[in-house]
Amino acid sequence: MKLSDKKGVQEIVKTLAALGLKEVVLCPGSRNVPFVISFNQHPAFHCTSIRDERSAAFFALGKAIELQEPVAVVCTSGSAAINFGPAISEAYYQRIPLVVITADRPREWTDQGDGQTIRQDHLFANFIRKDYELHGEVSHPDESWNNVRAVCEGWHIATVIDRGPVHFNVPLREPLYQTEEVDGQAPPVFKTEFTKRKLEEDALAEFAKYFSQCKKVMILAGQHKNHNSLQKALDCFAALNNTIVLTESTTNVHNRCFIENIDRVITTLPDEDQPAFAPDLLIATAGAVVSKRVKAFLRKQKIAQHWNVDSFDAMTDTYQSLTHAVFADPVIFLEQLASHIVTPSSDYSERWQQRARRIEELHSAFGSEMPYSDFYAFNEIYKHLPAGIHLHIANSSPIRYAQLLNNERVASTWSNRGTSGIDGCTSTAVGAASASPDKQFLLITGDVAFQYDMNGLWNNEQVSNLRIIVINNGGGGIFRIIAGNGAEEELAPFLETAQKRDVSHLAASFNWNYLAARDEKSLKEALGLFFTENGVRTILEIFTPSEKNAEVLADYWKFLKEKF
């Protein structure tokens, strides 16, 4: 096969092939041409070309999420590399394995006025699991040894040991376009053996003893990729009368005994009732939690014990009550614990579920009379969702509305909740859809988030299994929900950034079909068309009244509280 003639690049590429890397996202540029040639010519890799570096990194993130395996993203030197930053930070906090490769100018030219040259070493130091500077030009056997060793180490850190993004920075000299025939012999790579942590019997006995004495146990499960074993583990605890399981749409598990719409229940709790619903024991499992209300609720309570169970980040004290940092796989921990506990007499689970059942009735009653708004649009969308669809939901108001609605028919729900930014929601969804062409995907996003990441559709990866809904409320509608009374003058121009654009021309530019809805009748008609076979590669833009949206949501919370 014909690769770059640079020995260091050959070693890096062949080592990654030997370790099992399959997917590579390549950005155009000159300094990274040796990598572009070598990855594209090597038969082990499937390469995708993405022009915009920020979009490319989020595209790679979406692929890695969907495939549950590392994806590499490669770019040239200079500010191009900085544009990888938002997606790398998301991967860092979500522990998604990205292999980041940045080509660089020779080190001696840093700060010497050369073009496209910045300080690239340790560029992502605050949100990378580990970074390396490798030898693009090899002049000694030790440099070859170090290239292979460092790539192996970074790979195992990214995939197993500390899971998340790693960065390889590679200075390269001109000429950059030369190639040579090389054999396919792989460098000698080392493997790692990493056993999943289980509790020692003594520790397990102590945990089980305490659990069995508690009459009020809450398990709060955060974001998790669809996982059958987590479902089974949580099902066991949901059947216990002293335990309530709280989940969100992004937990991707369902059970009629789970509290899946947390905010609905917590919002209706008066101060005097909160102690009865607060846990004595809180068990929090891995993954981000969307609900600010449950965080505020738990931070107010006097929780006797809080066990945070996570393979890596067990010392995170989100609820200001941490007593036990349990470094273990949450599924293994729950399975071990379930086999050792005895359940005391308690009405704690029924207390929560009784309230949730009544609130479900009130939710339905409000929905039947709800005026046209963001909330109305989300309610209708969820009524029309086909079984088995995979949702990607943008940050800001879309992911918050999603927590209020039931989604049992959905196969999986994802949102970039590591850093919770709007900047790469479209690119992430496109990456995920491209990774699984046999699945159907839907992105629900807002007008600001969609236009912010419009380059997510500006690539040659013409996915045919993705639909997009854009909720156009004329700006950042979230600020009408959360803004305080002191920012009335600044709300529209500086926070909401009110705008009157639609996305029809963007749809045409990127060769997507386009539908629009502006009221109840046109929305129902559009959704009927949107979810047909012909709706694939269609953008449905739903226009809603910006000033009314926050009022409707406020009326909803008021209705639940007053009618309960």
N, C-alpha and C positions, 0 to 999 in steps of 0.2 A: 504494500500500500504506500501511497505517496503522502508524506507528512511534511511539516515545516522542517527545514534543515537545522533548526536550533535544538540541540540535544536536550536542553532543560525542558523545553516545551514537549518534546517527544516523551520524556520521562514522566512528566505530570499527566499527560493525556493517557498514556498507556497504563499508568498506575491506577488512575480513576476507572479505566475500563476493567482492569483486573479486580478492583474492589466492588464492581457491580453497578456503577453509574450508568444510566441509560438515557436520561433526558437532559438536553442542554439547550439553553436559550442564549442565542448569540445576538449581540448588538453590533451594528456597523461601526467601523472605525479603522484607523490605520495601524496604530500601535499594537492592537490585538489581532492583526491579520494572521500571525503564526498560529494562534489558537483557533481562529475561524477555519483556517485550512485544515488543521490537524483533527479537530473535532468532526468537521464535516466529512473528511475522507476516511475516518476510522469507522469500521462497520459496526462497532458496538453501540454507536450513539444515534439517537433520533434528534435532529437539530431543528430548532424553530428560530426564525429571524423576527426580531421585534425592534422597531426603530427607536422608540423612546425608552431611555434607560429606566426611568421611574416606572413606567408601565411594564417594561420587560421583567423587572424584579418582582412586581406583584403578580404578573402572569406566571412566573416560575413558582411563586408562593402558592398560587391556586393549583398548579399541577402537583406540587409536593403534598398539599393537603389532601387532594383527591386520591393520589396514588399511594400515599403513606410511605413514601420513599424519598431519598434526596434528589434534588434537581439542581443543576449547575446553571449559573447565569454569568455571562462573560461580557466585559466591555473594554473600551480603550481608556487612555489615561486622561487626567484632568477632571473637569467638573462632571464629565460623564459618570465617573465613579461615585461622586457625591450623590447623584440622583438615585442610586441604589438605596440610599439611607432609609427612607420611610418603610420600604418593604422589609429591609433587614431588621429594623427595630420591631416590626410586627412579628416577624419570624422569631426574634429573640424572646419576646414575651409570650408567644404561643408555643415556643419550643418546636418550631418547624425546621427540618434539616435543609438549609440552603447551602450550596457550595458556591461561594462568591469568588470569582477570579477577575482581578483587575490588572490589565497590562499597565506598565509604568515606563517612564523615561529612565535612562541610567541615573543612578543615585547622585553622581557628581553634578548633574545638571539641575538639581532641585534648587530653587531660589536664585537661578543664574539668568533669568530672563528668557528662557527657552519656552516655546509655545506648548500649550496643553500640559504644563508641568506644575504640579502642586505637591504638597507634602502628603503622600499617599500611604506611608507606613503608619500603621495603627489608626487608619482613617475612621474605622467604626468601633474604636476601642471600648466605648461605653455600652455598646449593645451587640457585641459579638462574643461567641463562646470562646474562640481563640483565633488569633491572626498570625500569619506567617509571611515572611519575605523569602521567596524561593529564587533559585538561580535559573534565569532564562538562558544565560550563556554559561556553559560548563567548561571549566579549565582544569579541574582536578577530580579524581575519583571520589574524594570526600564530599564534593558538592553534589555529585550524582546520588551518592548514598543519602545525603541529607534531603534532597528533593523527594525521594521515594519514602523515606522515613516520615517526613513532615506531612506529606499527603495522606499516608496511612493513619497517622495520629489524628490529623484533622478530621478525616472521614469517621473514625471511631468515636471521636468526641461529638461530632454532629449527629450521629445515628444512635449512639448508645450511652456513652459515658456522661455527657452533659447536654445532650440533645438540643440542637438549635443551629443557627448559622455559623459557618466558619469562613474566614477570608484568606485567600492566597493572593498576595501582591507580587507581581513578577516584572522586574525591570528588563527591558529588551532594547537591544541596539539595532540600528539599521545596518544592513538591508533586512527587510522584514518579509519579503515575498518569495524568497527562495525555498524550494522543496527538494526532497530526495526520497528515493525508495528505501523503505525500512521493512524489516521483518515484523511479524506479528507477535513475537515473543514477549510475554508480559514480564515486568520486573518482579522480583520476589517480594510479595506483600505479607505483612503479618496480620493475624486475626486476633480478635479479643473474645474472651469468654466472660460474660457478664450475667450473673444469675439474678433473677428478680427477687427482691428482698421479701423475706417472710419474717414474721415476728417469732422471737424465741418463746418457748412454752411458758416461761415464768412471766414475761411481759404480757403475753396473750391472756394468761390467767388473771392478771391484775385488771386488764381492760375489760374482760368479760365479767369479772366480779362487780366492777363499778357500774357497767352498763345494766346489769341485772338488778341493781338496786334503784335505778333511776325510773321515775314515773313519767318523766317528760324528756324524751330524746328527739332531737331534730337532726336529720341528715340533709345537708344542703349540697346539692350536686351542681357544679358549674359546667362550663362549656366542655363538650366531649364529642368527638367524632362518633358517629353511629357505631355502637359496640354492644353486641349481644350479651357478652359476659357481664357488663355493667348492668344491663337491664335485669338479668337474672339475679344478680347480687342485691340490687335495690328492691326487687320484687319480694325477696325473703323478708326484708325489714318492713316493707309497707304492710305486710300482713300482721305485724305486731301491734298490740293495742297501746303500747307505751311509746310508739315511734311514729313520727310523721316525716315523710320524704318530700322535700321541696325541690322542684326542678324548673328549668326554663326551656324555651323553644330550642335553644342551642345545646341543651343537654342530650337531646336526641334519644330519649327514653319516654315511654308512656305507660301509664297504669291508672285505672280509675281511682285508686287510692292515693296517688301522688297529688300534691298541690302544684299544678303546672302553670297557674296564672297567679303568681305570688302577690303582685301588686294589688290585684282585686281584693284579696283577703285582708292584707295588712292595712290598706287604706281605710277600711271600715272599722278598725279596732280603736275604740276610745281608750284614753290613757288608763282608765281604771280597769279595763279588761286585759291590757297587755301582759301583766305578770302571769296570768293564767295560760297565755299562749306562748310565753317565752320558755325556752328549754332549760332544763338543769344541765343537760349535756348536749353540746353542739358538735357534730361530726361534719367537717367540711372536706369535700373531695376536690381533686384537681380541676382547674379550669376557671376562666373568668366568669363573674356573675354580673349580669346587666343591671339588675334592680338596685337603684339607689335607696329605695324605700326599705328593702330588707336589710341592707347594710346599716341604715340609720336605726331601724328597729332593734337589731341585735346589739349595736353599740350602746344603746340606752339601757339594756337589760343587765342584770347581775347574773352572769352565767357561771355556774360553779366550775365546769370543765369544758374546754374547747379543744378537741383533737383535730389538728389539721393534717390530713393524710395526702401525701404527694411524694412521688418518687424523687423529685428534685427540690421543690420549693416549699418544703414543709414548715419552714420557720416564718412564712408570711403570716402576719397577724392582722388580717383584713378587718376583723370584728372586735379588735382591742380586748380580747379575752383569752388569748392563747395560753393553754397550760401544757399541752403535749404536742410537740412537733414529731409526727410519725413519718419517717422516711420509708415509704412502702408503696407499692402499686395499690391504688385504692380498691381495685377489684379483689386482689388477693387478700388485702386486709379485711374487707367486708366478708369475704367467704370464710376466712379463718374465724372471725368474730362470731358469725352466725352459727357456727357449729359448736360454740362453747357457752352460749348465753341461756339464761332462764328469764322469762318475761314476767314482771310483777303485774298485779292488777292495776289497771289504769284506764282512764277515759280520754287520754290526751289525743290519740289519733282521731277518735270520734268527734272530739270537740272541734278540731280543725276541719274535718271533712263535713260535718254538719253545717258549719259556717260557709264552706266552699259551695255546698249544694244550693244553699239559699242564694248566694251571690250569683251562681250560674243562672238561676231563674231571673234575678234582677237584671243581669247582663243581657239575657235574651229579650226581656221586656223593653229595655232601653234601646236595644238594637232594632226592634220592630218599629220604633217611632223616631229613630235617629234622623236628623236632618242631613242633607248633603254636605260632606266635609271630608277631611283626611280620614277620620275614623270610619265614616260611612264607606269610603272607597276601600279601605283595608278589610272591613267586614264583608263586603261583596267579593273582593278578590279571594278571600279565604273560603267563601261558600263555593266558589267555582274551581278551586284547585283540583286538578286530577290526581287520583291516587298514584303514589309512587314518584311524584316529582321531587326534585332536589332543589331546595331554596338557598339562594344567597341573598342576604338582606343587608343593605347599606347601613352605615352608622348614622347617628343623629336620630331624627324622629322615627324612621321606618323600623328600626330594631326595637324601639320602645313600644310602638303600636303592636308589633308582633307578639309581645309578651302578654297582651290582653286577649288574644284569640287562640282558639283551639286548633291544633294542627295534626291530629292523629293520622290523617291520610298522607302526610308528607313523609317521604323516605328519609330525608335529612335536612337540617337547617344549619347554615354557616353564616357567621358574621366576623369581620376582622376586629375582635374584641381584645386583642393584645394591647394595642395602643388606641383603639377605638376611633381612628381617623377616617375621614371620608375620602382620602386621597387615592385609594387604589381599589375601590370596591368593584368597579366594572372590570378592570384588568384581572383581578383575582377570580371573578366568576368566569371570564372567558378562558383563563388558564385551566380552571377545573373542568369546564365543559369540553375543552380540547383533549383533556386527559382521559375522559370517559365518554366516547362518542355514542355508546349504546344507551346512555342515560339521558333523561330529559331534565333540563335545568331552567330555573326561573330566577332572574335577578329583580328584586324590588328595591328601587332606589329613589332618591329625591332629585329635583331639578338641579340643585347646586352640586350635589355629589356626582351626578351623571356628567354634567358639563365640565366639572373639575377634572374628571378622568376620561374625557372623551377619546383620548388616544388609546384607550383600551380596545376600541374597535378599529384603530388604524394599524392594521397588520395584515399579513398574508394568510393568517390562520383563520380561514373562513368557517367558523363553527356553524353547524347546521342543527344543533340540538339545544339552542339557547333562546329563550324569550326574555324580554326586558319590559318591566313596567316602571314608568317614571311618574312619580307623584309630583306634579308641578303646582306648588302652592305659592309661587311667585317670589321665592327666596328661601332663606334659612328659617323655615317655619318653627324649628325647635326653639328659637329665641322668643317667640311669642308665648311659648309654654313655660319656659324657665326664667325669663327676664324678670327682674325685680321692678318695683314701682319707681325706682330712681333713674330709669334710663329711657323714658318715653321719647325724648327728642332724638336720641341716638339709635333707637330700635330699628327703624326702617332703613336709614342710610348706611349704618355702620355695623349692625349686628345681623339683622335679617338680610341685609343687602338686597332690597327689593328689586325685582327685575320682571320684565314682561316678555321675555324670549320664550319661544317654543323650540322643540328639538326636531321638528319635521325636516328641516334642511340638513341637519346632521344625519338623520336616518337615510335620506336620499344620497348624501355624500358617501356614506359607507355601504350603500347598497342593501339597506334593511327596509323591510316593509314598515308601514306606519299606520297606526290607528289613533284616534283621539276621542276623548269623552269629556263632557262638560257639565253633565247633570245625571240624575238617576237613570233616566231612560237610555241615554246614549251610552252610559257605563255598562248597563246590563247587556245591551246589544253588542258592544265592543268586546266584552268578556266572552260572550258566546262565540264570536269569531276567533278571538285571540287563542283560545285553547283547542282549536281544531288542528288537524294536521297541517293546514296551510298557515298556521300561526307561528311556526318556527321561523326564526330570524325576523321577528316582528317586534317593533317597539310600540307599546301602548302608552300614550301620554294622557294622564288623568289630571285635568285642571280642577283645582279646588279653591274655595274662597279663603284667602290668607287670614283675614281678620276674624272670620267665623270659626276657624279650626280650633283655636285655643279655647274659645267659648264652649264649643261642643264637648271637648274633653273635660273642661272644668265642670260642665253640667253633668257629665257622666259620673265623675267622682262624687259630686253632691248628691246625685240620685241614689247611688249605692249606699252612702252614709245615712241619708234620710229615710230610705225605704227599708233598711235592714231591721 
